[in-house]
Amino acid sequence: MTRTVPLLPGKPLAWQQLVEELQGPRLREYEASRRRLGITGEVLRIDPRPDGDHVIVHFETADPERTRKRWAASEHPFDQWLRERIVEIHGQDPWIGPATSYESAGLAWTVPPQLTPERSDGPR
């Protein structure tokens, strides 16, 4: 699942500090949190824009809705701490609430174990 979330004005440095903390002293807690939530991969990137910076968040999970519900209901101290940081930086928790229609739009592709055979009716 991928979302683009605006940063509040003046918050890019706070976002960078959060990323450094997640990659450094809180890495083990972060990894444990992702496992508890069923997240198997996550990518966070700054997207500078003329109207203000955004963060592109992509995470992989077998069941996005279950992951969203687990996040919203989590009372684990680390998850609560991270949720507070996210709200400080974005002004909202972008993962609370239902999925939006654009989250399922697009194309996802992974290298198959072997090439897909050509169709008997020719290429399309």
Secondary structure, DSSP 8 states (H G I E B T S, - for coil): -EEEEE--TT-HHHHHHHHHHHHTTTHHHHHHHHHHHTEEEEEEEEE--TT--EEEEEEEES-HHHHHHHHHH---HHHHHHHHHHHHHHSS-TTSS---GGGG-S------SS-----TT---
